[in-house]
Amino acid sequence: MIAMALVIVAIVVFSLQHHAKVAENIVGEGVVIAYVEYDPPGNDVLGEYVLIKNEGLIDVDMGGWQLKDEQNHLFTFPNGFILKAGASVKVHTGSGEDTDTDLYWGRRQAVWNNNGDTAYLYDAKGHLVDKCSWTGDEGGAVSCH
């Protein structure tokens, strides 16, 4: 009887661990780099942005997520930032006041190279979620999805 109870407990624990890993793997599912304005008209710092979209069905806590370029310029999403299902957020290179739809890196120099670069999006555990590359021949902006 005790042996049977231990087997049942082991099965339940294994099942819970498996479901926790599955849930962990889908947390960022649907979050994509949708668009990059890498060479806007006028001042690059004022006009550059990356549009991140949650195409998934659940809200995603992006606190601690990171957006990087090939030179490892790093933007970290603020703690508690939630990207709602179906919503998007622009990550601007320059300065401004953060909202649910606009976040600001606060840089004084451009990040995204006009002659080619890659934007990388990592979750809070450092897993690559999405990336978007361009050559500079796209006319200043690129749609990624």
DSSP file (Angstrom, degrees, kcal/mol; ACC not computed):
  #  RESIDUE AA STRUCTURE BP1 BP2  ACC     N-H-->O    O-->H-N    N-H-->O    O-->H-N    TCO  KAPPA ALPHA  PHI   PSI    X-CA   Y-CA   Z-CA
    1    1 A M     >        0   0    0      0, 0.0     4,-2.1     0, 0.0     5,-0.1   0.000 360.0 360.0 360.0 -45.0    0.0    0.0    0.0
    2    2 A I  H  >  +     0   0    0      2,-0.2     4,-2.4     1,-0.2     5,-0.2   0.898 360.0  53.1 -65.5 -39.9    2.8    2.4    0.9
    3    3 A A  H  > S+     0   0    0      1,-0.2     4,-2.1     2,-0.2    -1,-0.2   0.913 108.7  49.5 -61.7 -42.4    4.7    1.4   -2.2
    4    4 A M  H  > S+     0   0    0      1,-0.2     4,-2.2     2,-0.2    -1,-0.2   0.903 110.0  50.9 -63.1 -41.7    1.6    2.2   -4.4
    5    5 A A  H  X S+     0   0    0     -4,-2.1     4,-2.5     1,-0.2    -2,-0.2   0.899 109.5  50.8 -62.8 -41.1    1.2    5.6   -2.7
    6    6 A L  H  X S+     0   0    0     -4,-2.4     4,-2.5     2,-0.2    -1,-0.2   0.885 109.2  50.9 -64.8 -38.7    4.9    6.4   -3.4
    7    7 A V  H  X S+     0   0    0     -4,-2.1     4,-2.3     2,-0.2    -1,-0.2   0.920 110.9  48.6 -63.7 -43.2    4.5    5.4   -7.0
    8    8 A I  H  X S+     0   0    0     -4,-2.2     4,-2.5     2,-0.2    -2,-0.2   0.925 111.5  49.4 -63.7 -44.2    1.4    7.7   -7.3
    9    9 A V  H  X S+     0   0    0     -4,-2.5     4,-2.7     1,-0.2    -2,-0.2   0.917 110.7  50.8 -60.5 -43.5    3.3   10.6   -5.6
   10   10 A A  H  X S+     0   0    0     -4,-2.5     4,-2.5     1,-0.2    -1,-0.2   0.901 110.6  48.8 -62.1 -41.2    6.3   10.1   -8.0
   11   11 A I  H  X S+     0   0    0     -4,-2.3     4,-2.5     2,-0.2    -1,-0.2   0.916 112.0  48.5 -64.8 -43.4    3.9   10.2  -11.0
   12   12 A V  H  X S+     0   0    0     -4,-2.5     4,-2.6     2,-0.2    -2,-0.2   0.926 112.6  48.1 -63.3 -45.0    2.2   13.3   -9.8
   13   13 A V  H  X S+     0   0    0     -4,-2.7     4,-2.5     2,-0.2    -2,-0.2   0.929 112.8  48.4 -62.0 -45.8    5.6   15.1   -9.2
   14   14 A F  H  X S+     0   0    0     -4,-2.5     4,-2.4     1,-0.2    -1,-0.2   0.920 112.3  49.4 -60.4 -43.7    6.9   14.1  -12.6
   15   15 A S  H  X S+     0   0    0     -4,-2.5     4,-2.5     1,-0.2    -2,-0.2   0.915 111.0  48.8 -62.7 -44.4    3.7   15.3  -14.3
   16   16 A L  H  X S+     0   0    0     -4,-2.6     4,-2.3     2,-0.2    -1,-0.2   0.903 111.5  49.8 -63.3 -41.8    3.8   18.6  -12.5
   17   17 A Q  H  X S+     0   0    0     -4,-2.5     4,-2.0     2,-0.2    -2,-0.2   0.914 111.5  49.2 -63.1 -42.3    7.5   19.1  -13.4
   18   18 A H  H  X S+     0   0    0     -4,-2.4     4,-2.2     1,-0.2    -2,-0.2   0.928 112.2  47.2 -63.3 -45.5    6.7   18.3  -17.0
   19   19 A H  H  X S+     0   0    0     -4,-2.5     4,-2.6     1,-0.2    -1,-0.2   0.861 109.4  54.5 -66.6 -34.8    3.8   20.7  -17.1
   20   20 A A  H  X S+     0   0    0     -4,-2.3     4,-2.3     2,-0.2    -1,-0.2   0.906 109.1  48.3 -63.9 -40.9    5.9   23.5  -15.5
   21   21 A K  H  X S+     0   0    0     -4,-2.0     4,-2.1     2,-0.2    -2,-0.2   0.900 111.5  49.7 -66.4 -40.3    8.5   23.1  -18.2
   22   22 A V  H  X S+     0   0    0     -4,-2.2     4,-1.3     2,-0.2    -2,-0.2   0.940 111.9  47.9 -62.5 -46.6    5.9   23.2  -20.9
   23   23 A A  H  X S+     0   0    0     -4,-2.6     4,-0.7     1,-0.2     3,-0.3   0.896 110.6  52.3 -61.3 -40.4    4.4   26.4  -19.4
   24   24 A E  H >< S+     0   0    0     -4,-2.3     3,-0.7     1,-0.2     4,-0.4   0.890 107.9  52.2 -62.0 -39.5    7.8   27.9  -19.1
   25   25 A N  H 3< S+     0   0    0     -4,-2.1    -1,-0.2     1,-0.2     3,-0.2   0.769 111.8  44.9 -70.8 -25.8    8.5   27.2  -22.8
   26   26 A I  H >< S+     0   0    0     -4,-1.3     3,-1.0    -3,-0.3    -1,-0.2   0.489  84.0  94.6 -98.0  -1.5    5.3   28.9  -24.0
   27   27 A V  T << S+     0   0    0     -4,-0.7    -1,-0.2    -3,-0.7    -2,-0.1   0.910  97.4  32.4 -55.9 -44.5    5.5   32.0  -21.8
   28   28 A G  T >  S+     0   0    0     -4,-0.4     3,-2.3    -3,-0.2    -1,-0.3   0.413  88.3 129.3 -93.4   2.6    7.2   34.0  -24.6
   29   29 A E  T <  S+     0   0    0     -3,-1.0    28,-0.1     1,-0.3    27,-0.1  -0.366  74.8  21.4 -62.0 129.5    5.5   32.2  -27.5
   30   30 A G  T 3  S+     0   0    0      1,-0.3    25,-3.7    25,-0.1     2,-0.6   0.261  88.8 121.4  97.4 -12.5    4.0   34.8  -29.8
   31   31 A V  E <   +A   54   0A   0     -3,-2.3     2,-0.3    23,-0.3    -1,-0.3  -0.772  40.9 165.5 -87.1 122.3    6.2   37.7  -28.7
   32   32 A V  E     -A   53   0A   0     21,-2.8    21,-2.7    -2,-0.6     2,-0.9  -0.904  49.0-111.0-135.1 158.1    8.0   38.9  -31.9
   33   33 A I  E     +A   52   0A   0     -2,-0.3    19,-0.2    19,-0.2     3,-0.1  -0.852  41.0 177.2 -83.8 110.1   10.1   41.7  -33.3
   34   34 A A  E     -     0   0A   0     17,-2.6   110,-2.5    -2,-0.9   111,-1.0   0.797  55.8  -0.7 -89.8 -31.0    7.5   43.0  -35.7
   35   35 A Y  E     -AB  51 143A   0     16,-1.2    16,-3.1   108,-0.3     2,-0.4  -0.988  52.2-156.2-162.2 144.0    9.3   46.1  -37.2
   36   36 A V  E     -AB  50 142A   0    106,-2.4   106,-2.2    -2,-0.3     2,-1.0  -0.981   4.4-162.1-131.3 122.2   12.5   48.0  -37.0
   37   37 A E  E     +AB  49 141A   0     12,-2.7    12,-1.3    -2,-0.4   104,-0.2  -0.841  28.0 159.7 -96.5  93.7   12.8   51.7  -38.0
   38   38 A Y        +     0   0    0     -2,-1.0   103,-0.2   102,-0.9    -1,-0.2   0.689  68.5  27.5 -96.2 -20.7   16.6   51.8  -38.2
   39   39 A D  S    S+     0   0    0    101,-2.7    -1,-0.2    -3,-0.2     3,-0.1  -0.565  78.8 179.5-140.5  73.7   17.2   54.9  -40.4
   40   40 A P        -     0   0    0      0, 0.0     2,-0.1     0, 0.0     7,-0.1  -0.265  41.7 -87.3 -73.0 160.2   14.3   57.3  -39.9
   41   41 A P  S    S+     0   0    0      0, 0.0     2,-0.2     0, 0.0    99,-0.0  -0.453  99.4   0.9 -61.4 139.9   14.0   60.6  -41.7
   42   42 A G  S    S+     0   0    0     -2,-0.1     2,-0.3    -3,-0.1     5,-0.0  -0.542 124.3  15.8  83.6-147.0   15.9   63.2  -39.7
   43   43 A N     >  -     0   0    0     -2,-0.2     4,-1.6     1,-0.1     5,-0.2  -0.482  61.4-151.4 -71.3 121.0   17.7   62.5  -36.4
   44   44 A D  H  > S+     0   0    0     -2,-0.3     4,-2.9     1,-0.2    49,-0.2   0.900  94.0  54.6 -59.9 -42.6   18.3   58.8  -36.0
   45   45 A V  H  4 S+     0   0    0      1,-0.2    49,-1.0     2,-0.2    -1,-0.2   0.893 112.1  43.8 -61.3 -39.4   18.2   59.0  -32.1
   46   46 A L  H  4 S+     0   0    0      1,-0.2    -1,-0.2    47,-0.1    -2,-0.2   0.782 123.9  34.4 -75.9 -26.5   14.8   60.6  -32.1
   47   47 A G  H  < S+     0   0    0     -4,-1.6    -2,-0.2    -3,-0.2    -3,-0.2   0.648  87.3 105.8-107.8 -16.7   13.3   58.4  -34.7
   48   48 A E     <  +     0   0    0     -4,-2.9    45,-1.7    -5,-0.2    46,-0.4  -0.385  41.5 150.1 -66.4 140.3   14.8   54.9  -34.3
   49   49 A Y  E     -AC  37  92A   0    -12,-1.3   -12,-2.7    43,-0.2     2,-0.4  -0.977  37.9-139.0-161.3 160.6   12.5   52.3  -32.7
   50   50 A V  E     -AC  36  91A   0     41,-1.7    41,-3.1    -2,-0.3     2,-0.6  -0.993  20.2-143.1-120.6 130.1   11.8   48.6  -32.5
   51   51 A L  E     -AC  35  90A   0    -16,-3.1   -17,-2.6    -2,-0.4   -16,-1.2  -0.852  14.8-167.7 -97.4 118.6    8.2   47.4  -32.5
   52   52 A I  E     -AC  33  89A   0     37,-3.0    37,-2.6    -2,-0.6     2,-0.4  -0.901   7.9-167.6-105.0 130.8    7.7   44.3  -30.3
   53   53 A K  E     -AC  32  88A   0    -21,-2.7   -21,-2.8    -2,-0.5     2,-0.9  -0.954  21.6-143.2-125.1 139.9    4.3   42.6  -30.6
   54   54 A N  E     +A   31   0A   0     33,-3.0    32,-2.3    -2,-0.4   -23,-0.3  -0.844  24.9 169.6 -97.7  97.8    2.6   39.9  -28.5
   55   55 A E        +     0   0    0    -25,-3.7   -24,-0.2    -2,-0.9    -1,-0.1   0.382  48.8  99.8 -88.0   3.5    0.8   37.8  -31.1
   56   56 A G  S    S-     0   0    0      2,-0.2    30,-0.3   -26,-0.2   -26,-0.1  -0.110  82.5-115.2 -82.2-176.6    0.1   35.2  -28.5
   57   57 A L  S    S+     0   0    0    -28,-0.1     2,-0.3    28,-0.1    28,-0.1   0.462  90.8  59.0-100.1  -4.8   -3.1   34.6  -26.5
   58   58 A I  S    S-     0   0    0    -31,-0.1    -2,-0.2    26,-0.1    28,-0.2  -0.921  87.7-102.7-127.0 152.7   -1.8   35.4  -23.1
   59   59 A D        -     0   0    0     -2,-0.3     2,-0.5    26,-0.1    25,-0.2  -0.416  37.7-145.0 -65.7 146.3   -0.3   38.5  -21.5
   60   60 A V  E     -E   83   0B   0     23,-2.4    23,-3.0    -2,-0.1     2,-0.9  -0.973   8.4-138.2-123.5 126.7    3.5   38.2  -21.1
   61   61 A D  E     +E   82   0B   0     -2,-0.5    21,-0.2    21,-0.2    20,-0.1  -0.732  23.9 179.2 -78.0 108.6    5.6   39.6  -18.2
   62   62 A M    >   +     0   0    0     19,-2.9     3,-2.5    -2,-0.9    15,-0.3   0.286  27.8 137.8 -98.2   9.2    8.6   41.0  -20.1
   63   63 A G  T 3  S+     0   0    0     18,-0.6    16,-0.2     1,-0.3    61,-0.1  -0.369  77.6  14.8 -56.2 126.8   10.4   42.4  -17.0
   64   64 A G  T 3  S+     0   0    0     13,-2.3    -1,-0.3     1,-0.3    15,-0.1   0.328  92.9 134.9  87.8  -7.6   14.1   41.5  -17.4
   65   65 A W    <   -     0   0    0     -3,-2.5    12,-2.7    13,-0.2     2,-0.4  -0.327  44.4-141.2 -66.7 159.3   13.8   40.7  -21.1
   66   66 A Q  E     -FG  76 122C   0     56,-2.3    56,-3.0    10,-0.2     2,-0.5  -0.971  16.4-160.0-132.3 143.3   16.5   42.2  -23.3
   67   67 A L  E     +FG  75 121C   0      8,-2.6     8,-2.6    -2,-0.4     2,-0.3  -0.986  26.4 173.0-116.4 127.0   16.8   43.8  -26.7
   68   68 A K  E     -FG  74 120C   0     52,-2.4    52,-2.8    -2,-0.5     2,-0.2  -0.888  22.4-147.0-132.8 160.6   20.3   43.8  -28.2
   69   69 A D    >   -     0   0    0      4,-0.9     3,-1.6    -2,-0.3    50,-0.2  -0.560  46.8 -86.9-111.4-174.9   22.0   44.7  -31.5
   70   70 A E  T 3  S+     0   0    0     48,-0.3    49,-0.1     1,-0.3    42,-0.0   0.727 128.8  54.8 -67.4 -21.1   25.1   43.1  -33.0
   71   71 A Q  T 3  S-     0   0    0     40,-0.2    -1,-0.3     2,-0.1     3,-0.1   0.311 118.2-112.1 -92.8   7.8   27.4   45.4  -31.0
   72   72 A N    <   +     0   0    0     -3,-1.6     2,-0.3     1,-0.3    -2,-0.1   0.733  55.6 164.2  65.2  26.4   25.7   44.3  -27.7
   73   73 A H        -     0   0    0     38,-0.1    -4,-0.9     1,-0.0     2,-0.5  -0.636  30.0-148.6 -65.9 133.2   24.0   47.6  -27.0
   74   74 A L  E     -F   68   0C   0     -2,-0.3     2,-0.5    -6,-0.2    -6,-0.2  -0.929  27.9-176.3-125.1 125.7   21.5   46.5  -24.4
   75   75 A F  E     -F   67   0C   0     -8,-2.6    -8,-2.6    -2,-0.5     2,-0.5  -0.977  14.7-158.8-111.8 129.8   18.0   47.6  -23.5
   76   76 A T  E     -F   66   0C   0     -2,-0.5   -10,-0.2   -10,-0.2     3,-0.1  -0.939  20.1-123.2-110.6 127.1   16.4   45.8  -20.5
   77   77 A F        -     0   0    0    -12,-2.7   -13,-2.3    -2,-0.5     3,-0.1  -0.426  38.7-103.1 -65.0 137.5   12.6   45.8  -20.1
   78   78 A P    >   -     0   0    0      0, 0.0     3,-1.9     0, 0.0   -13,-0.2  -0.258  41.6 -91.1 -65.3 148.8   11.6   47.3  -16.8
   79   79 A N  T 3  S+     0   0    0      1,-0.3     3,-0.1   -16,-0.2   -17,-0.0  -0.311 113.0  21.8 -56.2 136.5   10.5   45.0  -14.0
   80   80 A G  T 3  S+     0   0    0      1,-0.3     2,-0.6    -3,-0.1    -1,-0.3   0.476  81.3 148.4  83.8   2.5    6.7   44.5  -14.1
   81   81 A F    <   -     0   0    0     -3,-1.9   -19,-2.9   -20,-0.1   -18,-0.6  -0.612  28.2-166.2 -74.7 119.3    6.3   45.4  -17.7
   82   82 A I  E     -E   61   0B   0     -2,-0.6     2,-0.8   -21,-0.2   -21,-0.2  -0.923  12.5-157.2-109.7 124.6    3.4   43.4  -19.1
   83   83 A L  E     -E   60   0B   0    -23,-3.0   -23,-2.4    -2,-0.5     3,-0.1  -0.892  24.7-138.4 -99.6 109.9    2.8   43.1  -22.8
   84   84 A K    >   -     0   0    0     -2,-0.8     3,-2.4   -25,-0.2   -30,-0.3  -0.267  30.5 -84.0 -69.2 152.4   -0.8   42.2  -23.2
   85   85 A A  T 3  S+     0   0    0      1,-0.3   -30,-0.2   -28,-0.1    -1,-0.1  -0.327 117.7  11.6 -55.1 130.1   -2.0   39.6  -25.7
   86   86 A G  T 3  S+     0   0    0    -32,-2.3    -1,-0.3   -30,-0.3     2,-0.1   0.333 106.8 114.1  82.8  -7.6   -2.5   41.3  -29.1
   87   87 A A    <   -     0   0    0     -3,-2.4   -33,-3.0   -33,-0.1     2,-0.3  -0.432  48.6-154.3 -93.5 167.9   -0.7   44.5  -27.9
   88   88 A S  E     -C   53   0A   0    -35,-0.2     2,-0.4    -2,-0.1   -35,-0.2  -0.939   2.6-155.6-137.4 162.2    2.6   46.0  -29.1
   89   89 A V  E     -C   52   0A   0    -37,-2.6   -37,-3.0    -2,-0.3     2,-0.5  -0.999  12.5-139.2-138.8 138.2    5.3   48.3  -27.6
   90   90 A K  E     -Cd  51 102A   0     11,-2.5    13,-3.2    -2,-0.4     2,-0.8  -0.856  10.0-153.8 -95.0 128.4    7.8   50.6  -29.3
   91   91 A V  E     -Cd  50 103A   0    -41,-3.1   -41,-1.7    -2,-0.5     2,-0.3  -0.902  18.9-157.7-101.3 106.6   11.2   50.6  -27.8
   92   92 A H  E     -Cd  49 104A   0     11,-3.2    13,-2.8    -2,-0.8    14,-0.3  -0.599  17.4-141.8 -86.6 142.5   12.6   54.0  -28.8
   93   93 A T  S    S+     0   0    0    -45,-1.7    14,-2.5    -2,-0.3    16,-0.1   0.908  82.9  56.2 -67.1 -42.4   16.4   54.6  -28.9
   94   94 A G  S    S-     0   0    0    -49,-1.0    12,-2.6   -46,-0.4    11,-0.4   0.254  96.6 -71.3 -78.9-158.7   16.1   58.2  -27.4
   95   95 A S        +     0   0    0     11,-0.2     2,-0.3    10,-0.2    -1,-0.2  -0.646  60.8 116.5-102.7 155.4   14.6   59.6  -24.3
   96   96 A G        -     0   0    0     -2,-0.2     2,-0.6     8,-0.1     8,-0.2  -0.963  63.9 -61.3 172.7-172.5   11.0   59.9  -23.2
   97   97 A E        -     0   0    0     -2,-0.3     5,-0.1     6,-0.1     2,-0.0  -0.861  52.5-120.9-100.8 123.9    8.4   58.8  -20.6
   98   98 A D        +     0   0    0     -2,-0.6     2,-0.2     6,-0.1     5,-0.2  -0.314  39.2 165.2 -63.1 139.5    7.7   55.1  -20.5
   99   99 A T        -     0   0    0      3,-3.2    -1,-0.0    -2,-0.0     0, 0.0  -0.759  55.2 -86.7-136.6-174.6    4.1   54.0  -21.1
  100  100 A D  S    S+     0   0    0     -2,-0.2     3,-0.1     1,-0.2    -2,-0.1   0.741 129.5  33.2 -67.8 -22.6    2.3   50.7  -21.9
  101  101 A T  S    S+     0   0    0      1,-0.2   -11,-2.5   -12,-0.1     2,-0.4   0.515 120.4  45.6-112.9  -8.9    2.9   51.4  -25.6
  102  102 A D  E     -d   90   0A   0    -13,-0.2    -3,-3.2    -5,-0.1     2,-0.3  -0.978  56.1-178.2-142.6 124.9    6.3   53.2  -25.6
  103  103 A L  E     -d   91   0A   0    -13,-3.2   -11,-3.2    -2,-0.4     2,-0.5  -0.918  17.2-143.2-118.8 150.0    9.5   52.5  -23.8
  104  104 A Y  E     -d   92   0A   0     -2,-0.3   -11,-0.2   -13,-0.2    -9,-0.1  -0.954  13.2-162.1-124.5 129.7   12.6   54.6  -24.0
  105  105 A W        -     0   0    0    -13,-2.8   -10,-0.2    -2,-0.5   -11,-0.2   0.814  32.0-139.3 -73.8 -34.4   16.2   53.5  -24.0
  106  106 A G        +     0   0    0    -12,-2.6   -12,-0.2   -14,-0.3   -11,-0.2   0.724  45.4 152.7  80.8  22.6   17.5   56.9  -23.1
  107  107 A R        -     0   0    0    -14,-2.5    -1,-0.2   -13,-0.3   -12,-0.1  -0.515  41.7-155.2 -85.9 154.4   20.5   56.8  -25.4
  108  108 A R  S    S+     0   0    0     -2,-0.2     2,-0.3   -14,-0.1   -63,-0.1   0.454  79.6  54.8-102.9  -5.8   22.1   59.9  -27.0
  109  109 A Q  S    S-     0   0    0    -16,-0.1    -2,-0.1   -64,-0.1    -1,-0.0  -0.930  94.8 -95.0-127.6 152.9   23.5   58.0  -29.9
  110  110 A A        -     0   0    0     -2,-0.3   -65,-0.1     1,-0.1    -2,-0.1  -0.272  29.4-169.5 -62.1 150.2   21.9   55.8  -32.6
  111  111 A V        +     0   0    0    -67,-0.1     2,-0.4     1,-0.1   -40,-0.2   0.791  61.9  74.1-104.5 -49.3   21.9   52.1  -31.9
  112  112 A W  S    S-     0   0    0    -75,-0.1     2,-0.2   -68,-0.1    -1,-0.1  -0.572  79.4-128.4 -84.0 123.0   20.7   50.4  -35.1
  113  113 A N    >   -     0   0    0     -2,-0.4     3,-1.1     1,-0.1    -1,-0.1  -0.489   6.7-148.4 -72.6 131.0   23.3   50.4  -38.0
  114  114 A N  T 3  S+     0   0    0      1,-0.2    26,-0.2    -2,-0.2    -1,-0.1   0.730  95.0  54.9 -71.5 -22.8   21.9   51.8  -41.2
  115  115 A N  T 3  S-     0   0    0      1,-0.3    -1,-0.2    22,-0.1    21,-0.1   0.139 129.7 -45.6-100.2  20.4   24.1   49.5  -43.4
  116  116 A G    <   +     0   0    0     -3,-1.1    -1,-0.3    20,-0.1     2,-0.3  -0.047  67.6 152.0 124.2 136.1   22.9   46.3  -41.8
  117  117 A D  E     - H   0 134C   0     17,-1.3    17,-2.1    -3,-0.1     2,-0.4  -0.948  32.1-120.0-170.0 178.0   22.4   45.0  -38.3
  118  118 A T  E     - H   0 133C   0     -2,-0.3     2,-0.5    15,-0.2   -48,-0.3  -0.995  11.2-148.5-138.5 133.4   20.3   42.5  -36.3
  119  119 A A  E     - H   0 132C   0     13,-3.0    13,-2.1    -2,-0.4     2,-0.4  -0.893  18.9-164.6 -97.6 128.6   17.9   43.1  -33.4
  120  120 A Y  E     -GH  68 131C   0    -52,-2.8   -52,-2.4    -2,-0.5     2,-0.5  -0.937   6.5-158.9-116.2 136.5   17.8   40.2  -30.9
  121  121 A L  E     -GH  67 130C   0      9,-2.9     8,-3.4    -2,-0.4     9,-1.4  -0.973  12.8-176.3-117.9 122.6   15.1   39.7  -28.3
  122  122 A Y  E     -GH  66 128C   0    -56,-3.0   -56,-2.3    -2,-0.5     6,-0.2  -0.906  20.7-127.8-117.3 143.5   15.9   37.5  -25.2
  123  123 A D    >   -     0   0    0      4,-2.4     3,-2.1    -2,-0.4   -57,-0.1  -0.222  43.8 -87.3 -77.9 179.1   13.6   36.5  -22.4
  124  124 A A  T 3  S+     0   0    0      1,-0.3    -1,-0.1   -61,-0.1   -62,-0.0   0.675 128.9  54.6 -65.4 -17.5   14.5   37.0  -18.7
  125  125 A K  T 3  S-     0   0    0      2,-0.1    -1,-0.3     0, 0.0   -60,-0.1   0.388 121.6-104.9 -95.4   3.2   16.3   33.7  -18.6
  126  126 A G  S <  S+     0   0    0     -3,-2.1     2,-0.4     1,-0.3    -2,-0.1   0.594  71.0 145.3  87.5  11.3   18.5   34.6  -21.6
  127  127 A H        -     0   0    0      1,-0.1    -4,-2.4     2,-0.0     2,-0.4  -0.682  56.2-113.9 -83.6 133.7   16.7   32.4  -24.2
  128  128 A L  E     +H  122   0C   0     -2,-0.4    -6,-0.3    -6,-0.2     3,-0.1  -0.526  37.2 174.9 -66.8 123.3   16.6   33.9  -27.7
  129  129 A V  E     -     0   0C   0     -8,-3.4     2,-0.3     1,-0.4    -7,-0.2   0.808  61.0 -21.3 -97.5 -41.4   12.9   34.6  -28.5
  130  130 A D  E     -H  121   0C   0     -9,-1.4    -9,-2.9   -98,-0.1    -1,-0.4  -0.983  53.0-161.2-162.3 162.4   13.2   36.3  -31.8
  131  131 A K  E     -H  120   0C   0     -2,-0.3     2,-0.4   -11,-0.2   -11,-0.2  -0.984   2.2-162.4-148.9 157.3   15.6   38.2  -34.1
  132  132 A C  E     -H  119   0C   0    -13,-2.1   -13,-3.0    -2,-0.3     2,-0.3  -0.975  10.8-169.7-144.3 124.9   15.3   40.5  -37.1
  133  133 A S  E     -H  118   0C   0     -2,-0.4     2,-0.3   -15,-0.2   -15,-0.2  -0.808   4.1-177.8-116.0 156.3   18.1   41.3  -39.5
  134  134 A W  E     -H  117   0C   0    -17,-2.1   -17,-1.3    -2,-0.3     8,-0.1  -0.966  24.4-148.8-147.1 162.8   18.5   43.9  -42.3
  135  135 A T        -     0   0    0     -2,-0.3    -1,-0.1   -19,-0.2   -21,-0.0   0.592  49.8-107.6-106.2 -17.2   21.1   44.8  -44.9
  136  136 A G  S >  S+     0   0    0    -21,-0.1     3,-0.5   -19,-0.1     4,-0.1   0.280 100.9  97.2 100.7  -7.9   20.4   48.6  -45.2
  137  137 A D  T 3   +     0   0    0      1,-0.2   -22,-0.1     2,-0.1   -23,-0.0   0.394  58.5  85.6 -91.0   2.6   18.8   48.1  -48.7
  138  138 A E  T 3  S-     0   0    0      1,-0.0     3,-0.2     4,-0.0    -1,-0.2   0.530 107.4-103.9 -85.4  -5.4   15.2   48.1  -47.2
  139  139 A G  S <  S-     0   0    0     -3,-0.5    -2,-0.1     1,-0.2     3,-0.1   0.726  74.1 -49.6  92.9  22.3   14.9   51.9  -47.2
  140  140 A G  S    S+     0   0    0    -26,-0.2  -101,-2.7     1,-0.1  -102,-0.9   0.261 123.9  52.9 103.7 -12.2   15.3   52.7  -43.6
  141  141 A A  E     -B   37   0A   0   -104,-0.2     2,-0.4    -3,-0.2  -104,-0.2  -0.989  59.2-157.3-152.5 155.8   12.9   50.2  -42.0
  142  142 A V  E     -B   36   0A   0   -106,-2.2  -106,-2.4    -2,-0.3     2,-0.5  -0.996  13.3-141.3-140.3 133.2   12.2   46.5  -42.1
  143  143 A S  E     -B   35   0A   0     -2,-0.4  -108,-0.3  -108,-0.2  -109,-0.1  -0.800  17.1-173.8 -87.2 132.2    9.1   44.4  -41.3
  144  144 A C              0   0    0   -110,-2.5  -109,-0.2    -2,-0.5  -110,-0.2   0.709 360.0 360.0-103.7 -24.3   10.1   41.3  -39.6
  145  145 A H              0   0    0   -111,-1.0  -111,-0.1  -113,-0.1  -110,-0.1   0.301 360.0 360.0-140.8 360.0    6.9   39.3  -39.3
